[in-house]
Amino acid sequence: MPVEFESVVTTSAAKQIADSLRTAIMDGRLKVDERLPTEEELAQRFKVSRPTVREALKRLAAQHLIRSRRGPTGGNFVASPTPEDAARSLANATTLMVAVGDIQLDDMATARLELEGVCCRLAAARDDGALAAAFAVMQDELGRQRDTALTDEEFCASDVRFHRALVDAAGNALLSFLMHAVVEALQPVSNMIIYRVREREAIVGFHARLLDAVTAHDAEAGVVALGDLVAYTRDRTREALDRRAKRNGSGGNGSGREGSDATG
């Protein structure tokens, strides 16, 4: 039985068609691996041109909701986004929101502290093989960060891997997904702003305290160490933005937009 779709108006028809198909996928009327109607069939159902349908399908493909297959049995099929694809989309959207100023620096710091604090508590409460593996990664990255020959870019990358391992140590799939935007998007932005004014030794010290606390299953000490790290990072970020504002002869307001400009 053909799936029924809501009718659309002509304004932004491609977007509306994509939204209608997305809704059908999300509510289960279109199943994973199910073949979509052809472009011609969709054009007839929605009473639009095939190029409009094609644009709608491109939108869905960009969101990893459909995939194309060539050949006699080919067409467009409903896809199941992998956790990695979904997390990457979230991180990209978050980075864009920082760039245009929709996410402020204080928002970044608060979100990081609260979400990663939960990860600290969960990691400190666990005791299994997966936890040991995550802690081993954190220990390796901490050793790498103590290497004075490490470039700024390499240090920033190690910083991201260290915190990604802490998130993994929490063992919570939903938190891992949400934290992807913080660790993979916001943290690199912050690193690029402050790398000229931060002291590596200070960052390494915070990381060492954090690792010692969670490996000792001391959740509160881990949260305190994380809070000190976030406060240090926030202060250095404001310092970096103030310096940039003075160079430009204007006052800084600590917005996400200014932070984005400072990365250049």
Contacts in CASP RR format, 6 or more apart in sequence:
PFRMAT RR
TARGET T0000
AUTHOR 0000-0000-0000
METHOD contacts of the structure
MODEL  1
MPVEFESVVTTSAAKQIADSLRTAIMDGRLKVDERLPTEEELAQRFKVSR
PTVREALKRLAAQHLIRSRRGPTGGNFVASPTPEDAARSLANATTLMVAV
GDIQLDDMATARLELEGVCCRLAAARDDGALAAAFAVMQDELGRQRDTAL
TDEEFCASDVRFHRALVDAAGNALLSFLMHAVVEALQPVSNMIIYRVRER
EAIVGFHARLLDAVTAHDAEAGVVALGDLVAYTRDRTREALDRRAKRNGS
GGNGSGREGSDATG
2 37 0 8 1.000
3 24 0 8 1.000
3 29 0 8 1.000
3 30 0 8 1.000
5 20 0 8 1.000
5 21 0 8 1.000
5 24 0 8 1.000
5 45 0 8 1.000
5 46 0 8 1.000
6 20 0 8 1.000
6 23 0 8 1.000
7 46 0 8 1.000
7 47 0 8 1.000
8 16 0 8 1.000
8 17 0 8 1.000
8 20 0 8 1.000
8 46 0 8 1.000
8 48 0 8 1.000
9 16 0 8 1.000
10 48 0 8 1.000
13 46 0 8 1.000
13 48 0 8 1.000
13 52 0 8 1.000
13 56 0 8 1.000
14 52 0 8 1.000
14 53 0 8 1.000
14 55 0 8 1.000
14 56 0 8 1.000
14 59 0 8 1.000
15 56 0 8 1.000
15 59 0 8 1.000
17 42 0 8 1.000
17 46 0 8 1.000
17 48 0 8 1.000
17 52 0 8 1.000
17 53 0 8 1.000
17 56 0 8 1.000
18 56 0 8 1.000
18 57 0 8 1.000
18 59 0 8 1.000
18 60 0 8 1.000
20 46 0 8 1.000
21 30 0 8 1.000
21 36 0 8 1.000
21 56 0 8 1.000
21 60 0 8 1.000
21 65 0 8 1.000
21 66 0 8 1.000
22 60 0 8 1.000
22 63 0 8 1.000
22 65 0 8 1.000
24 30 0 8 1.000
25 65 0 8 1.000
25 78 0 8 1.000
30 36 0 8 1.000
30 78 0 8 1.000
31 78 0 8 1.000
32 78 0 8 1.000
32 79 0 8 1.000
32 80 0 8 1.000
33 77 0 8 1.000
33 78 0 8 1.000
34 77 0 8 1.000
34 78 0 8 1.000
35 74 0 8 1.000
35 75 0 8 1.000
35 76 0 8 1.000
35 77 0 8 1.000
36 42 0 8 1.000
36 57 0 8 1.000
36 66 0 8 1.000
36 75 0 8 1.000
36 76 0 8 1.000
36 77 0 8 1.000
36 78 0 8 1.000
37 45 0 8 1.000
38 75 0 8 1.000
39 50 0 8 1.000
39 53 0 8 1.000
39 54 0 8 1.000
39 57 0 8 1.000
40 50 0 8 1.000
42 53 0 8 1.000
42 56 0 8 1.000
43 49 0 8 1.000
43 50 0 8 1.000
43 52 0 8 1.000
43 53 0 8 1.000
46 52 0 8 1.000
46 53 0 8 1.000
57 66 0 8 1.000
57 76 0 8 1.000
60 66 0 8 1.000
61 67 0 8 1.000
61 68 0 8 1.000
63 81 0 8 1.000
63 89 0 8 1.000
64 79 0 8 1.000
64 81 0 8 1.000
64 82 0 8 1.000
64 85 0 8 1.000
64 86 0 8 1.000
64 89 0 8 1.000
65 78 0 8 1.000
65 79 0 8 1.000
65 81 0 8 1.000
66 76 0 8 1.000
66 77 0 8 1.000
66 78 0 8 1.000
66 79 0 8 1.000
67 76 0 8 1.000
67 77 0 8 1.000
67 79 0 8 1.000
68 74 0 8 1.000
68 75 0 8 1.000
68 76 0 8 1.000
68 77 0 8 1.000
69 75 0 8 1.000
69 76 0 8 1.000
69 77 0 8 1.000
81 89 0 8 1.000
83 173 0 8 1.000
83 176 0 8 1.000
83 177 0 8 1.000
86 177 0 8 1.000
87 176 0 8 1.000
87 177 0 8 1.000
87 180 0 8 1.000
87 181 0 8 1.000
87 184 0 8 1.000
88 180 0 8 1.000
88 184 0 8 1.000
90 177 0 8 1.000
90 178 0 8 1.000
90 180 0 8 1.000
90 181 0 8 1.000
90 185 0 8 1.000
91 180 0 8 1.000
91 181 0 8 1.000
91 184 0 8 1.000
91 185 0 8 1.000
92 185 0 8 1.000
93 181 0 8 1.000
94 103 0 8 1.000
94 181 0 8 1.000
94 182 0 8 1.000
94 185 0 8 1.000
94 186 0 8 1.000
95 185 0 8 1.000
95 186 0 8 1.000
95 189 0 8 1.000
97 103 0 8 1.000
98 108 0 8 1.000
98 185 0 8 1.000
98 186 0 8 1.000
98 189 0 8 1.000
98 256 0 8 1.000
98 259 0 8 1.000
98 260 0 8 1.000
99 256 0 8 1.000
99 257 0 8 1.000
99 260 0 8 1.000
100 257 0 8 1.000
100 260 0 8 1.000
101 255 0 8 1.000
101 256 0 8 1.000
101 257 0 8 1.000
101 260 0 8 1.000
103 186 0 8 1.000
103 256 0 8 1.000
104 254 0 8 1.000
104 255 0 8 1.000
104 256 0 8 1.000
105 234 0 8 1.000
105 237 0 8 1.000
105 238 0 8 1.000
105 241 0 8 1.000
105 254 0 8 1.000
105 255 0 8 1.000
105 256 0 8 1.000
105 259 0 8 1.000
106 234 0 8 1.000
108 182 0 8 1.000
108 186 0 8 1.000
108 189 0 8 1.000
108 190 0 8 1.000
108 256 0 8 1.000
109 230 0 8 1.000
109 231 0 8 1.000
109 233 0 8 1.000
109 234 0 8 1.000
111 182 0 8 1.000
111 186 0 8 1.000
112 182 0 8 1.000
112 186 0 8 1.000
112 187 0 8 1.000
112 230 0 8 1.000
113 226 0 8 1.000
113 227 0 8 1.000
113 230 0 8 1.000
115 175 0 8 1.000
115 178 0 8 1.000
115 179 0 8 1.000
115 182 0 8 1.000
116 163 0 8 1.000
116 166 0 8 1.000
116 167 0 8 1.000
116 179 0 8 1.000
116 182 0 8 1.000
116 226 0 8 1.000
117 222 0 8 1.000
117 223 0 8 1.000
117 226 0 8 1.000
118 170 0 8 1.000
118 175 0 8 1.000
119 166 0 8 1.000
119 167 0 8 1.000
119 169 0 8 1.000
119 170 0 8 1.000
119 172 0 8 1.000
119 175 0 8 1.000
119 179 0 8 1.000
120 166 0 8 1.000
120 170 0 8 1.000
120 210 0 8 1.000
120 213 0 8 1.000
120 214 0 8 1.000
120 219 0 8 1.000
120 222 0 8 1.000
120 223 0 8 1.000
120 226 0 8 1.000
121 219 0 8 1.000
121 223 0 8 1.000
122 169 0 8 1.000
122 170 0 8 1.000
122 171 0 8 1.000
122 172 0 8 1.000
122 175 0 8 1.000
123 131 0 8 1.000
123 134 0 8 1.000
123 166 0 8 1.000
123 169 0 8 1.000
123 170 0 8 1.000
123 171 0 8 1.000
123 214 0 8 1.000
124 213 0 8 1.000
124 214 0 8 1.000
124 216 0 8 1.000
124 217 0 8 1.000
124 218 0 8 1.000
124 219 0 8 1.000
124 222 0 8 1.000
125 217 0 8 1.000
125 219 0 8 1.000
126 169 0 8 1.000
126 170 0 8 1.000
126 171 0 8 1.000
127 217 0 8 1.000
130 168 0 8 1.000
130 169 0 8 1.000
130 171 0 8 1.000
131 169 0 8 1.000
131 171 0 8 1.000
134 165 0 8 1.000
134 166 0 8 1.000
134 168 0 8 1.000
134 169 0 8 1.000
135 165 0 8 1.000
135 169 0 8 1.000
135 211 0 8 1.000
135 214 0 8 1.000
135 215 0 8 1.000
137 161 0 8 1.000
137 162 0 8 1.000
137 165 0 8 1.000
137 168 0 8 1.000
138 162 0 8 1.000
138 165 0 8 1.000
138 166 0 8 1.000
138 169 0 8 1.000
138 207 0 8 1.000
138 211 0 8 1.000
139 211 0 8 1.000
141 158 0 8 1.000
141 159 0 8 1.000
141 161 0 8 1.000
141 162 0 8 1.000
141 165 0 8 1.000
141 207 0 8 1.000
142 162 0 8 1.000
142 204 0 8 1.000
142 207 0 8 1.000
142 208 0 8 1.000
142 211 0 8 1.000
144 150 0 8 1.000
144 154 0 8 1.000
144 158 0 8 1.000
145 155 0 8 1.000
145 158 0 8 1.000
145 159 0 8 1.000
145 162 0 8 1.000
145 200 0 8 1.000
145 203 0 8 1.000
145 204 0 8 1.000
145 207 0 8 1.000
146 204 0 8 1.000
148 200 0 8 1.000
150 158 0 8 1.000
152 195 0 8 1.000
155 195 0 8 1.000
155 200 0 8 1.000
156 188 0 8 1.000
156 191 0 8 1.000
156 192 0 8 1.000
156 195 0 8 1.000
159 187 0 8 1.000
159 191 0 8 1.000
159 203 0 8 1.000
159 207 0 8 1.000
160 183 0 8 1.000
160 184 0 8 1.000
160 187 0 8 1.000
160 188 0 8 1.000
160 191 0 8 1.000
162 207 0 8 1.000
163 183 0 8 1.000
163 187 0 8 1.000
164 183 0 8 1.000
164 184 0 8 1.000
166 210 0 8 1.000
166 214 0 8 1.000
167 175 0 8 1.000
167 176 0 8 1.000
167 179 0 8 1.000
167 183 0 8 1.000
168 176 0 8 1.000
169 214 0 8 1.000
170 176 0 8 1.000
189 259 0 8 1.000
189 260 0 8 1.000
189 263 0 8 1.000
190 233 0 8 1.000
190 237 0 8 1.000
192 262 0 8 1.000
192 263 0 8 1.000
192 264 0 8 1.000
193 237 0 8 1.000
193 240 0 8 1.000
193 241 0 8 1.000
193 259 0 8 1.000
193 262 0 8 1.000
193 263 0 8 1.000
194 233 0 8 1.000
194 236 0 8 1.000
194 237 0 8 1.000
194 239 0 8 1.000
194 240 0 8 1.000
196 240 0 8 1.000
197 236 0 8 1.000
197 239 0 8 1.000
197 240 0 8 1.000
197 243 0 8 1.000
198 232 0 8 1.000
198 233 0 8 1.000
198 236 0 8 1.000
202 232 0 8 1.000
203 229 0 8 1.000
203 232 0 8 1.000
206 225 0 8 1.000
206 226 0 8 1.000
206 228 0 8 1.000
206 229 0 8 1.000
206 232 0 8 1.000
207 229 0 8 1.000
209 221 0 8 1.000
209 222 0 8 1.000
209 225 0 8 1.000
209 228 0 8 1.000
210 222 0 8 1.000
210 225 0 8 1.000
210 226 0 8 1.000
210 229 0 8 1.000
212 221 0 8 1.000
213 219 0 8 1.000
213 221 0 8 1.000
213 222 0 8 1.000
213 224 0 8 1.000
213 225 0 8 1.000
214 222 0 8 1.000
237 254 0 8 1.000
237 259 0 8 1.000
238 254 0 8 1.000
240 262 0 8 1.000
241 252 0 8 1.000
241 254 0 8 1.000
241 258 0 8 1.000
241 259 0 8 1.000
241 262 0 8 1.000
242 251 0 8 1.000
242 252 0 8 1.000
244 252 0 8 1.000
244 258 0 8 1.000
244 261 0 8 1.000
244 262 0 8 1.000
245 251 0 8 1.000
245 252 0 8 1.000
245 258 0 8 1.000
252 258 0 8 1.000
END
